[in-house]
């Protein structure tokens, strides 16, 4: 469940926009004069993103621009990227393409449409490529960096979901969906209005969607004069497997080799029950001419993903997890030398897990992002001896990096700022904002101070806990406080910015926020992360108590006005705390939380998660580790519930089915406890529609204010 990343790190939603709208059959492009802050849109736009007042509230939160994917030009002089703004009245997001010099000069918008442009990249001959919709299908387009000469590259029925140019501008890999399984209506064509599903195995639904009989495949397509030349070739013909991995995989899971003769792609070639219980994905190398395919990663049995080739010598890099079934295993950087045939583990000298990487084309280095002590930082690792050196130490999270010669271009965010693009000096780590999408807007808003506090736990260890204070904090006053319970469970409480679990928004509403990195999160070593598996309701809950007790002892915290909030595993935490908190809290909010572990096991979809973290099935009575997990299920302690609780759940949440939330709410009402159920029929594990999100915030603070203010 750590893939849900409760902070929903910004890179997650940049690849999930599905609002592809077009009024005509051509894209209208405009090169627009913009300020260095790029927050003003064309006067013809109906989107009003003007910040109102000096307080971060839900509306101002959604008025901020959101920087999406970016790409550095082949000459290392420019960066193309997308920025998304929300039309709250329409309940829709709109994204355009922007370009800026790597030194931050001359930022301007290239497209100004009611069509979402996304997946921005550069072609080898210096054009900007992207995906946008035409005639209801998403296709690949290119334009010149000055915004002229629009060219439609692909014209494929069913559209394109992703693409990656080779080193030659005539070669492109594309991602498309292919239908291989029959629906009920295919089986019974005389019953066209039948809506039933017939299932014979597991994995018939995943995260937020039902299986529709289609699979994501990688295709090779030859181009001529920048346009589609013939039909694409399916590298996975008739295979009932996905590449990239679904539902969150993207083009970072495929790669061209140096002479464009092969495409490496990531796939978990398992189906049904086998796929549900395994994380064993592999990286395959396919000859685009003969379609001969070789598995390059046969050793490690967990996730193997994100292939990369060194541009100078063809060495092959990828990320690898050792243990099958453990989705939160240490992510290690592996290097394959085609000359010697040896695979080297470059992560042996670090106890941290790698989020992202790319190999340097000119040095024996790879640049990586790892979380260390609550910050996603940039490191460099020697491909010669595996030595790691930390480059950045800013109070922020770096989320993605690309090479730009003497500098890196990186996306970064913090608890006080959404994602911006930064130029990072490779020698010093000095970082400078080059996109400035929200600089002017944020200058109008008051933010609270953030304190990094190390608290001693019940077993004598030190735990990083972030404490976020309200703007204009007065230590002579007493404030209500919120214990934030992190999801995952293996997700760090880092310097993330979120449109839902936003700490500065909580602080702006007058709350001190206590956000501990309790047992089970990455960034503090393998042992700290692994401890939670098989110990739900154990030491990590004691860690919560250590954090809230230490901070609430401060004179400026009103210990009689404490609340606990969280989602996913954080929701489980809230339900568990409700039965064990011994009068500490006066209000609870649980979003998409696990209430009944015995019910969770057979109703979730990725069985490897519950199988690893709970250590087995509830009916395996001889399995002591599993029985310990189920003995800590929150539903077993409802006799101790005595505190008002708000329950939130989405109907399309297939990771933690919505009946878990209904059971918790119903239980509270039956027991005579004040409760509220906020239910979203069109949301999943997250709240993605803007108006639903604003409603979520309003109900969230209405509940807390009622009981804590």
C-alpha positions as CSV (number, residue, x, y, z in Angstrom):
1,X,0.0,0.0,0.0
2,X,3.0,2.3,0.1
3,X,2.4,2.9,-3.6
4,X,-0.6,5.1,-2.7
5,X,1.9,7.6,-1.1
6,X,-0.7,9.4,0.9
7,X,0.9,12.7,0.2
8,X,0.2,11.7,-3.3
9,X,3.5,13.2,-4.4
10,X,3.0,15.6,-7.2
11,X,4.5,13.4,-9.9
12,X,1.5,11.0,-9.3
13,X,-1.2,13.4,-10.5
14,X,0.8,14.8,-13.4
15,X,0.3,11.6,-15.3
16,X,-3.4,11.0,-14.4
17,X,-5.2,13.9,-16.1
18,X,-8.0,12.4,-18.2
19,X,-10.0,15.5,-19.1
20,X,-9.1,15.6,-22.8
21,X,-11.4,18.1,-24.4
22,X,-11.1,19.7,-27.8
23,X,-13.5,22.1,-29.5
24,X,-12.1,21.8,-33.0
25,X,-9.9,19.3,-34.8
26,X,-6.8,21.5,-34.6
27,X,-4.9,22.7,-31.6
28,X,-4.7,26.4,-31.2
29,X,-1.2,27.4,-30.2
30,X,0.1,30.8,-29.0
31,X,3.4,32.1,-27.8
32,X,2.4,34.3,-25.0
33,X,4.4,37.0,-23.2
34,X,4.5,36.1,-19.5
35,X,6.0,37.5,-16.4
36,X,8.8,35.8,-14.6
37,X,6.2,34.4,-12.3
38,X,3.9,33.0,-15.0
39,X,0.8,33.1,-12.8
40,X,-1.2,35.4,-15.2
41,X,-3.1,33.5,-17.9
42,X,-4.4,35.0,-21.1
43,X,-7.3,37.4,-20.4
44,X,-9.5,35.3,-22.6
45,X,-9.1,32.5,-20.1
46,X,-12.0,31.9,-17.7
47,X,-9.7,30.5,-15.0
48,X,-9.3,32.8,-12.1
49,X,-6.2,31.9,-10.2
50,X,-5.8,35.2,-8.3
51,X,-4.9,34.6,-4.6
52,X,-7.5,36.1,-2.3
53,X,-6.4,37.3,1.1
54,X,-3.3,36.2,2.9
55,X,-4.5,32.8,4.3
56,X,-4.0,29.4,2.7
57,X,-7.5,28.1,2.3
58,X,-8.9,25.3,0.1
59,X,-9.8,27.8,-2.7
60,X,-6.3,29.4,-2.7
61,X,-4.8,26.0,-2.6
62,X,-6.5,25.1,-5.8
63,X,-5.7,28.5,-7.4
64,X,-1.9,27.7,-7.3
65,X,-0.3,26.3,-10.5
66,X,1.0,22.8,-10.5
67,X,4.2,22.1,-12.3
68,X,4.1,18.7,-14.1
69,X,6.5,16.8,-16.2
70,X,9.6,18.4,-17.6
71,X,12.4,17.7,-20.1
72,X,15.8,19.2,-20.8
73,X,16.6,20.1,-24.4
74,X,19.3,18.1,-26.3
75,X,21.6,21.1,-26.2
76,X,21.1,21.6,-22.5
77,X,19.9,25.2,-23.0
78,X,16.1,25.0,-22.4
79,X,13.6,23.2,-20.3
80,X,10.1,22.4,-21.4
81,X,7.5,21.6,-18.8
82,X,3.7,21.6,-18.2
83,X,1.8,23.8,-15.7
84,X,-1.8,22.9,-14.7
85,X,-4.4,25.3,-13.4
86,X,-7.8,24.4,-12.2
87,X,-11.1,25.9,-13.3
88,X,-13.0,25.4,-10.0
89,X,-16.3,26.4,-11.6
90,X,-15.9,23.8,-14.3
91,X,-14.4,21.2,-11.9
92,X,-11.7,20.6,-14.4
93,X,-7.9,20.9,-14.8
94,X,-6.2,22.4,-17.8
95,X,-2.5,22.1,-18.6
96,X,-0.3,24.0,-21.0
97,X,3.3,23.7,-22.1
98,X,5.9,26.3,-20.9
99,X,9.6,26.7,-21.8
100,X,12.4,28.4,-19.8
101,X,16.1,28.8,-20.3
102,X,18.1,26.6,-17.9
103,X,19.3,29.8,-16.2
104,X,15.7,30.8,-15.4
105,X,15.5,33.5,-18.1
106,X,12.8,34.0,-20.6
107,X,10.0,31.8,-19.2
108,X,6.9,31.7,-21.4
109,X,3.9,29.6,-22.4
110,X,3.9,27.8,-25.7
111,X,0.4,26.5,-25.8
112,X,-2.8,28.1,-24.6
113,X,-5.7,25.7,-25.2
114,X,-8.6,24.0,-23.6
115,X,-6.9,20.7,-24.4
116,X,-4.6,19.2,-21.9
117,X,-1.1,18.8,-23.2
118,X,1.1,16.4,-21.2
119,X,4.0,14.0,-21.3
120,X,6.3,16.7,-22.6
121,X,9.7,15.6,-24.2
122,X,12.2,16.7,-26.7
123,X,12.9,15.0,-30.0
124,X,16.5,14.3,-31.0
125,X,16.3,17.1,-33.6
126,X,15.2,19.7,-31.1
127,X,11.4,19.8,-31.3
128,X,9.1,19.6,-28.3
129,X,6.9,16.6,-28.3
130,X,3.8,16.0,-26.2
131,X,0.4,14.2,-26.0
132,X,-2.9,15.9,-26.6
133,X,-6.3,14.8,-27.7
134,X,-7.8,15.0,-31.2
135,X,-11.1,13.5,-32.1
136,X,-11.3,11.9,-28.6
137,X,-8.0,10.1,-29.0
138,X,-4.7,11.2,-27.5
139,X,-2.0,11.5,-30.1
140,X,1.7,12.6,-30.2
141,X,2.3,16.1,-31.5
142,X,5.5,18.2,-31.9
143,X,6.1,21.9,-32.2
144,X,9.2,24.0,-32.5
145,X,10.5,25.7,-29.4
146,X,9.1,29.0,-30.5
147,X,5.6,27.5,-30.6
148,X,5.4,27.3,-34.4
149,X,5.0,24.5,-36.9
150,X,2.6,22.2,-35.1
151,X,2.8,18.6,-36.5
152,X,0.6,15.6,-35.6
153,X,3.0,12.7,-35.3
154,X,0.6,9.8,-34.7
155,X,-2.9,9.0,-36.0
156,X,-3.8,5.8,-34.3
157,X,-7.3,4.6,-33.4
158,X,-7.5,4.3,-29.7
159,X,-4.8,6.8,-29.2
160,X,-1.5,6.8,-27.4
161,X,-0.8,6.7,-23.6
162,X,2.9,7.4,-23.7
163,X,5.9,7.7,-25.9
164,X,9.7,7.8,-25.9
165,X,11.9,8.9,-28.8
166,X,15.0,7.0,-29.7
167,X,18.4,8.6,-30.4
168,X,17.3,8.9,-34.0
169,X,14.3,11.1,-34.6
170,X,12.8,8.5,-36.9
171,X,12.4,6.0,-34.1
172,X,9.7,6.2,-31.4
173,X,8.4,3.8,-28.8
174,X,4.7,4.3,-27.9
175,X,2.5,2.9,-25.3
176,X,-1.0,1.8,-26.3
177,X,-3.8,-0.4,-24.9
178,X,-4.7,-3.6,-26.8
179,X,-7.9,-5.6,-26.2
180,X,-7.2,-9.3,-25.8
181,X,-10.0,-10.6,-23.5
182,X,-13.7,-10.9,-24.3
183,X,-16.4,-9.1,-22.4
184,X,-19.8,-10.5,-21.5
185,X,-21.2,-8.6,-24.6
186,X,-18.6,-10.2,-26.8
187,X,-19.5,-13.7,-25.5
188,X,-23.2,-13.0,-25.8
189,X,-23.6,-10.6,-28.7
190,X,-27.4,-11.0,-28.5
191,X,-27.4,-9.4,-25.1
192,X,-25.8,-6.0,-25.9
193,X,-27.3,-4.3,-22.8
194,X,-26.1,-6.9,-20.3
195,X,-23.8,-5.3,-17.7
196,X,-22.6,-8.4,-15.7
197,X,-19.0,-9.4,-15.2
198,X,-17.8,-13.0,-15.2
199,X,-14.6,-13.6,-13.4
200,X,-12.5,-16.8,-13.0
201,X,-9.4,-15.5,-11.3
202,X,-7.9,-12.6,-9.2
203,X,-6.8,-9.2,-10.3
204,X,-10.1,-8.3,-11.9
205,X,-9.9,-4.9,-10.5
206,X,-7.0,-2.7,-9.4
207,X,-6.8,0.4,-7.3
208,X,-9.6,2.3,-8.9
209,X,-10.7,0.5,-12.0
210,X,-12.1,-2.8,-13.2
211,X,-10.3,-4.9,-15.7
212,X,-11.7,-4.1,-19.2
213,X,-10.0,-6.8,-21.2
214,X,-7.2,-4.5,-22.4
215,X,-3.5,-4.5,-21.7
216,X,-0.9,-1.8,-21.9
217,X,1.8,-2.7,-24.5
218,X,4.9,-1.1,-25.9
219,X,5.1,-0.6,-29.6
220,X,7.8,0.4,-32.0
221,X,6.9,3.0,-34.6
222,X,9.0,4.3,-37.5
223,X,8.6,7.9,-38.4
224,X,9.3,9.7,-41.7
225,X,9.6,13.5,-41.8
226,X,8.5,13.6,-38.2
227,X,5.2,11.7,-38.9
228,X,3.9,8.2,-38.5
229,X,5.2,5.9,-41.3
230,X,3.2,2.7,-41.4
231,X,1.7,0.8,-38.5
232,X,3.3,0.3,-35.1
233,X,4.8,-3.0,-34.2
234,X,3.6,-4.6,-30.9
235,X,6.6,-5.8,-29.0
236,X,4.4,-7.9,-26.7
237,X,2.1,-9.4,-29.4
238,X,-0.8,-11.5,-27.8
239,X,0.8,-11.3,-24.3
240,X,-1.8,-10.8,-21.5
241,X,0.6,-8.6,-19.5
242,X,1.1,-4.9,-19.0
243,X,4.1,-2.7,-19.7
244,X,4.5,-0.2,-18.1
245,X,3.2,-1.7,-14.8
246,X,-0.3,-0.7,-14.1
247,X,-1.8,1.6,-12.9
248,X,1.0,4.0,-12.1
249,X,3.8,3.0,-14.5
250,X,4.9,5.4,-17.3
251,X,7.7,5.8,-19.8
252,X,10.3,5.8,-17.1
253,X,9.8,2.0,-17.2
254,X,11.0,1.8,-20.8
255,X,14.3,2.8,-22.5
256,X,16.1,2.7,-25.9
257,X,19.5,1.2,-26.1
258,X,22.3,3.4,-27.6
259,X,21.9,2.4,-31.3
260,X,18.1,2.2,-31.3
261,X,18.1,-1.5,-32.0
262,X,16.5,-2.6,-28.8
263,X,13.8,-1.3,-26.4
264,X,14.0,-2.3,-22.7
265,X,10.6,-2.5,-21.0
266,X,9.3,-3.4,-17.6
267,X,6.6,-6.0,-17.1
268,X,5.3,-8.5,-14.6
269,X,4.5,-11.5,-16.7
270,X,2.1,-13.1,-14.4
271,X,-1.7,-13.3,-14.4
272,X,-4.5,-13.9,-12.0
273,X,-3.7,-15.2,-8.5
274,X,0.0,-15.4,-9.4
275,X,0.0,-11.7,-10.2
276,X,-2.0,-10.8,-7.1
277,X,0.5,-12.5,-4.8
278,X,3.8,-11.4,-6.5
279,X,5.8,-8.3,-7.1
280,X,8.2,-10.1,-9.5
281,X,8.4,-7.7,-12.4
282,X,11.4,-8.0,-14.8
283,X,13.1,-5.8,-17.4
284,X,13.0,-7.3,-20.9
285,X,15.2,-6.3,-23.8
286,X,13.4,-6.6,-27.2
287,X,15.0,-6.4,-30.6
288,X,12.7,-4.0,-32.6
289,X,13.5,-5.8,-35.9
290,X,13.3,-9.5,-34.9
291,X,11.2,-9.1,-31.7
292,X,13.6,-11.5,-30.0
293,X,13.2,-10.8,-26.3
294,X,15.5,-11.5,-23.4
295,X,14.9,-11.2,-19.6
296,X,17.7,-9.0,-18.3
297,X,16.8,-9.4,-14.6
298,X,16.5,-13.0,-13.6
299,X,18.1,-12.8,-10.1
300,X,16.1,-10.5,-7.9
301,X,12.5,-11.8,-7.3
302,X,10.8,-8.5,-6.4
303,X,10.2,-5.4,-8.5
304,X,12.8,-4.8,-11.2
305,X,12.0,-1.5,-13.0
306,X,13.2,1.7,-14.7
307,X,15.9,0.6,-17.2
308,X,18.5,3.2,-18.3
309,X,21.4,3.0,-20.7
310,X,24.6,4.9,-20.2
311,X,24.9,7.1,-23.3
312,X,28.7,6.7,-23.6
313,X,29.4,3.0,-23.1
314,X,26.0,1.2,-23.1
315,X,26.1,0.0,-19.5
316,X,22.6,-0.9,-18.4
317,X,21.1,0.3,-15.1
318,X,17.9,-0.5,-13.4
319,X,16.2,-0.5,-9.9
320,X,15.7,-3.8,-8.1
321,X,14.0,-5.2,-5.0
322,X,15.2,-8.5,-3.6
323,X,12.2,-10.0,-2.0
324,X,9.1,-11.2,-3.9
325,X,5.9,-9.9,-2.4
326,X,7.4,-7.0,-0.5
327,X,6.5,-3.8,-2.3
328,X,8.3,-1.6,0.1
329,X,11.6,-3.4,0.0
330,X,14.9,-1.5,-0.4
331,X,15.1,-0.2,-4.0
332,X,18.6,-0.8,-5.1
333,X,20.5,0.5,-8.1
334,X,21.9,-2.3,-10.3
335,X,24.5,-2.0,-13.2
336,X,25.0,-4.5,-15.9
337,X,28.2,-4.4,-17.9
338,X,27.7,-5.8,-21.4
339,X,31.4,-6.4,-21.9
340,X,32.0,-8.5,-18.7
341,X,28.5,-9.7,-18.3
342,X,28.6,-8.8,-14.6
343,X,25.8,-7.2,-12.6
344,X,27.0,-4.9,-9.8
345,X,24.8,-3.8,-6.9
346,X,25.7,-0.1,-6.5
347,X,23.5,0.2,-3.3
348,X,25.6,-2.0,-1.0
349,X,27.1,1.0,0.8
350,X,23.8,2.7,1.7
351,X,20.9,1.5,3.8
352,X,18.5,3.9,2.0
353,X,16.0,3.2,-0.8
354,X,16.3,4.9,-4.2
355,X,13.3,6.8,-5.6
356,X,14.7,8.0,-8.9
357,X,18.1,8.0,-10.8
358,X,19.9,8.6,-14.0
359,X,23.4,7.6,-15.1
360,X,25.8,10.4,-16.0
361,X,26.9,10.4,-19.7
362,X,30.3,11.8,-19.1
363,X,31.5,10.6,-15.6
364,X,31.5,7.3,-13.8
365,X,28.6,8.6,-11.7
366,X,24.9,8.1,-11.3
367,X,22.6,10.8,-9.8
368,X,20.0,9.4,-7.5
369,X,17.2,10.7,-5.2
370,X,16.8,9.0,-1.8
371,X,15.0,9.9,1.4
372,X,17.3,10.4,4.3
373,X,15.9,11.7,7.6
374,X,12.6,13.0,6.2
375,X,13.9,14.7,3.1
376,X,14.1,13.4,-0.5
377,X,17.6,14.6,-1.4
378,X,19.9,14.3,-4.4
379,X,23.0,12.1,-4.1
380,X,25.8,11.1,-6.4
381,X,27.0,7.5,-6.5
382,X,30.3,6.3,-8.0
383,X,29.8,3.6,-10.5
384,X,33.4,2.5,-9.9
385,X,33.3,1.8,-6.1
386,X,29.6,2.4,-5.1
387,X,30.4,5.4,-2.8
388,X,27.4,7.7,-2.1
389,X,27.8,11.4,-1.5
390,X,24.9,13.7,-0.6
391,X,24.6,16.7,-2.8
392,X,21.6,18.7,-1.4
393,X,20.6,19.5,2.2
394,X,17.7,21.9,1.7
395,X,14.4,21.6,3.6
396,X,12.5,20.1,0.7
397,X,11.8,17.0,-1.4
398,X,13.4,16.6,-4.8
399,X,11.1,14.4,-6.9
400,X,12.8,14.1,-10.3
401,X,16.1,15.0,-11.9
402,X,17.6,15.4,-15.4
403,X,21.1,16.3,-16.6
404,X,21.8,19.7,-18.1
405,X,25.6,19.8,-18.4
406,X,27.1,21.6,-15.4
407,X,23.8,21.6,-13.6
408,X,20.9,19.2,-12.8
409,X,17.4,20.3,-13.5
410,X,15.1,19.0,-10.7
411,X,11.5,19.3,-9.6
412,X,11.2,20.0,-5.9
413,X,8.6,20.8,-3.3
414,X,8.3,21.4,0.4
415,X,5.6,21.6,3.1
416,X,5.5,25.4,2.2
417,X,5.6,25.3,-1.6
418,X,4.2,23.1,-4.4
419,X,6.5,21.8,-7.1
420,X,8.8,24.2,-8.9
421,X,11.8,23.5,-11.2
422,X,15.2,24.2,-9.9
423,X,18.7,24.3,-11.4
424,X,21.1,22.5,-9.0
425,X,24.8,23.0,-9.3
426,X,26.5,19.6,-9.6
427,X,29.5,20.7,-7.6
428,X,28.0,22.6,-4.7
429,X,24.3,21.5,-4.5
430,X,23.2,25.1,-4.7
431,X,19.7,25.3,-6.0
432,X,17.8,28.1,-7.8
433,X,14.2,28.3,-8.8
434,X,13.9,28.7,-12.5
435,X,10.1,28.2,-13.1
436,X,8.7,30.5,-10.4
437,X,5.2,29.5,-11.2
438,X,3.9,30.2,-7.7
439,X,6.5,32.6,-6.4
440,X,4.3,35.7,-6.6
441,X,1.2,33.9,-5.3
442,X,3.1,32.4,-2.3
443,X,4.4,35.8,-1.4
444,X,0.9,36.8,-0.6
445,X,0.2,33.9,1.7
446,X,1.3,33.6,5.4
447,X,3.0,30.3,6.1
448,X,3.7,28.7,9.5
449,X,7.2,27.8,10.8
450,X,8.3,24.2,10.6
451,X,10.3,22.6,13.4
452,X,12.4,19.4,13.0
453,X,12.2,17.6,16.4
454,X,13.8,14.3,17.4
455,X,11.7,12.6,20.0
456,X,12.7,9.6,22.2
457,X,10.4,6.6,21.6
458,X,9.4,4.0,24.2
459,X,12.2,1.7,23.2
460,X,14.8,4.5,23.4
461,X,15.2,5.3,19.8
462,X,15.1,8.8,18.2
463,X,12.2,9.6,15.9
464,X,12.0,12.6,13.6
465,X,8.8,14.5,14.1
466,X,7.8,17.5,12.1
467,X,5.9,20.2,14.1
468,X,4.1,22.8,12.0
469,X,3.0,26.0,13.7
470,X,0.1,28.3,12.7
471,X,1.1,31.6,10.9
472,X,1.6,34.4,13.5
473,X,2.2,31.8,16.1
474,X,2.2,33.2,19.7
475,X,3.9,31.0,22.2
476,X,2.0,32.7,25.0
477,X,-1.3,31.3,23.7
478,X,-2.6,27.7,23.8
479,X,-3.5,26.0,20.5
480,X,-5.4,22.9,19.5
481,X,-3.2,20.2,17.9
482,X,-3.6,17.5,15.4
483,X,-1.7,14.2,15.3
484,X,-1.1,13.3,11.6
485,X,-1.0,9.6,11.0
486,X,0.9,8.7,7.8
487,X,-0.4,6.3,5.2
488,X,1.5,3.6,3.3
489,X,2.3,2.3,5.8
490,X,5.8,2.5,4.3
491,X,5.7,6.2,3.2
492,X,7.9,8.8,4.7
493,X,6.5,12.0,6.3
494,X,8.8,14.1,4.2
495,X,8.7,17.6,2.9
496,X,5.7,17.0,0.6
497,X,3.0,19.4,-0.6
498,X,-0.5,18.0,-1.1
499,X,-3.8,19.3,-2.2
500,X,-5.4,17.2,0.6
501,X,-3.1,16.4,3.5
502,X,-1.6,19.9,3.4
503,X,0.1,20.7,6.7
504,X,0.3,24.5,6.0
505,X,-3.5,24.5,5.4
506,X,-4.0,22.7,8.7
507,X,-1.8,25.3,10.4
508,X,-3.6,28.1,8.7
509,X,-6.8,26.9,10.4
510,X,-5.2,27.5,13.8
511,X,-3.9,24.0,14.5
512,X,-0.4,22.9,15.5
513,X,0.4,19.8,13.5
514,X,2.4,16.9,14.9
515,X,3.7,14.7,12.1
516,X,5.9,11.8,13.3
517,X,8.0,9.5,11.1
518,X,6.9,6.5,13.2
519,X,8.2,2.9,12.7
520,X,7.6,1.6,9.2
521,X,8.7,4.5,7.0
522,X,11.7,4.7,4.7
523,X,14.5,7.2,5.1
524,X,15.8,6.0,8.5
525,X,17.3,2.6,7.5
526,X,16.0,-0.8,6.5
527,X,15.4,-2.0,10.0
528,X,13.2,1.1,10.9
529,X,11.1,0.6,7.7
530,X,10.8,-3.2,8.0
531,X,9.7,-3.2,11.6
532,X,6.1,-2.5,11.0
533,X,5.4,-5.6,8.8
534,X,3.7,-8.1,11.1
535,X,3.4,-5.5,13.9
536,X,0.3,-3.4,13.0
537,X,-1.0,-2.0,16.2
538,X,2.4,-2.5,17.8
539,X,5.5,-0.3,18.2
540,X,4.4,2.3,15.6
541,X,1.3,3.0,17.7
542,X,3.5,3.6,20.7
543,X,5.6,5.9,18.5
544,X,2.4,8.0,17.9
545,X,1.9,8.3,21.6
546,X,5.5,9.3,22.1
547,X,5.1,12.1,19.6
548,X,1.8,13.5,20.7
549,X,2.7,13.3,24.4
550,X,6.0,15.1,23.9
551,X,4.6,17.9,21.9
552,X,1.3,18.3,23.9
553,X,3.5,18.8,27.0
554,X,4.5,22.2,25.6
555,X,2.8,25.2,27.3
556,X,1.5,26.4,23.9
557,X,-0.5,23.2,23.2
558,X,-3.9,22.7,24.8
559,X,-3.7,19.0,25.8
560,X,-7.5,19.0,26.1
561,X,-8.0,19.9,22.5
562,X,-6.1,17.1,20.6
563,X,-7.3,15.4,17.4
564,X,-5.9,12.6,15.3
565,X,-6.3,12.4,11.5
566,X,-5.0,10.1,8.7
567,X,-5.7,8.2,5.6
568,X,-5.2,4.6,4.4
569,X,-2.8,3.1,7.0
570,X,-3.3,6.5,8.7
571,X,-7.0,5.7,8.7
572,X,-6.2,2.3,10.3
573,X,-4.1,4.2,12.8
574,X,-7.1,6.4,13.7
575,X,-9.4,3.5,14.1
576,X,-6.8,1.7,16.3
577,X,-6.2,4.8,18.4
578,X,-9.9,5.3,18.9
579,X,-9.8,2.0,20.9
580,X,-6.6,2.7,22.8
581,X,-6.0,6.4,23.3
582,X,-7.0,6.6,26.9
583,X,-8.8,10.0,26.6
584,X,-6.0,11.7,24.8
585,X,-8.1,12.8,21.8
586,X,-11.3,14.8,21.5
587,X,-11.9,14.1,17.8
588,X,-10.9,11.6,15.0
589,X,-11.0,11.7,11.2
590,X,-10.2,8.5,9.2
591,X,-10.1,8.6,5.4
592,X,-10.1,5.3,3.5
593,X,-8.9,3.4,6.5
594,X,-8.7,-0.3,7.3
595,X,-11.3,-1.1,10.1
596,X,-11.4,-4.8,9.9
597,X,-8.2,-6.6,9.0
598,X,-10.0,-10.0,8.5
599,X,-12.3,-8.4,6.0
600,X,-9.5,-6.5,4.3
601,X,-7.4,-9.6,3.5
602,X,-9.9,-11.3,1.0
603,X,-11.4,-8.1,-0.4
604,X,-8.3,-6.0,-1.5
605,X,-6.7,-6.6,-4.9
606,X,-2.9,-6.7,-4.5
607,X,-2.7,-9.7,-2.3
608,X,1.1,-9.4,-1.9
609,X,0.6,-6.4,0.2
610,X,-1.6,-7.9,2.9
611,X,0.2,-11.2,2.7
612,X,3.6,-9.6,3.5
613,X,2.5,-7.0,6.0
614,X,0.0,-9.1,7.9
615,X,2.1,-12.3,7.4
616,X,-0.6,-14.4,6.1
617,X,-4.3,-15.2,5.9
618,X,-6.7,-14.9,8.9
619,X,-7.8,-18.5,8.6
620,X,-4.3,-19.8,9.0
621,X,-4.7,-20.4,12.7
622,X,-1.2,-22.1,13.0
623,X,0.5,-19.0,11.7
624,X,1.4,-17.1,14.9
625,X,2.7,-14.0,13.1
626,X,-0.5,-13.6,11.1
627,X,-2.7,-14.2,14.1
628,X,-0.8,-11.5,16.0
629,X,-1.7,-9.1,13.2
630,X,-5.4,-10.0,13.2
631,X,-5.6,-9.8,17.0
632,X,-4.7,-6.0,16.6
633,X,-7.6,-5.3,14.2
634,X,-9.3,-2.0,15.2
635,X,-12.8,-3.5,15.0
636,X,-11.9,-5.8,18.0
637,X,-11.5,-2.7,20.3
638,X,-14.7,-0.8,19.5
639,X,-16.0,-1.4,23.1
640,X,-13.4,1.3,24.1
641,X,-14.6,3.8,21.5
642,X,-15.8,7.0,23.3
643,X,-14.8,9.9,21.0
644,X,-16.6,11.6,18.0
645,X,-15.3,10.3,14.7
646,X,-15.7,11.3,11.1
647,X,-15.3,8.6,8.5
648,X,-14.5,9.4,4.8
649,X,-14.4,6.9,1.9
650,X,-14.6,6.7,-1.8
651,X,-16.7,4.0,-3.6
652,X,-14.0,3.4,-6.2
653,X,-11.4,2.6,-3.7
654,X,-10.5,-1.0,-4.5
655,X,-7.4,-1.1,-2.3
656,X,-9.4,-0.6,0.8
657,X,-13.0,-1.2,-0.1
658,X,-15.5,1.4,1.0
659,X,-17.4,-1.1,3.1
660,X,-14.6,-0.7,5.6
661,X,-15.6,2.9,6.1
662,X,-19.2,2.0,6.3
663,X,-18.6,-0.6,9.0
664,X,-16.6,1.9,11.1
665,X,-19.3,4.6,10.8
666,X,-22.2,2.2,11.4
667,X,-20.4,0.8,14.5
668,X,-20.0,4.3,15.9
669,X,-23.6,5.2,15.4
670,X,-24.8,1.8,16.8
671,X,-22.7,2.5,19.9
672,X,-24.2,5.9,20.3
673,X,-21.0,7.8,19.5
674,X,-21.3,11.0,17.5
675,X,-20.1,10.3,14.0
676,X,-20.3,11.6,10.4
677,X,-19.8,9.7,7.1
678,X,-18.5,11.6,4.1
679,X,-18.9,9.4,1.1
680,X,-17.8,10.0,-2.5
681,X,-19.4,7.8,-5.1
682,X,-17.0,9.0,-7.8
683,X,-13.7,9.0,-5.9
684,X,-11.2,6.3,-5.2
685,X,-8.4,6.1,-2.6
686,X,-7.8,9.8,-3.2
687,X,-10.1,12.8,-3.8
688,X,-9.1,14.0,-7.3
689,X,-12.0,16.2,-8.4
690,X,-11.4,19.9,-7.4
691,X,-14.9,20.6,-6.1
692,X,-14.9,17.3,-4.2
693,X,-11.6,18.2,-2.7
694,X,-12.8,21.6,-1.6
695,X,-15.9,20.0,-0.1
696,X,-13.6,17.5,1.7
697,X,-11.6,20.4,3.3
698,X,-14.8,22.2,4.4
699,X,-16.2,19.1,6.1
700,X,-12.8,18.2,7.5
701,X,-12.3,21.5,9.3
702,X,-16.0,21.9,10.2
703,X,-15.7,18.6,12.1
704,X,-12.4,19.5,13.8
705,X,-13.5,23.0,14.7
706,X,-16.7,21.8,16.3
707,X,-14.9,19.4,18.6
708,X,-11.5,21.1,19.1
709,X,-12.4,24.8,19.1
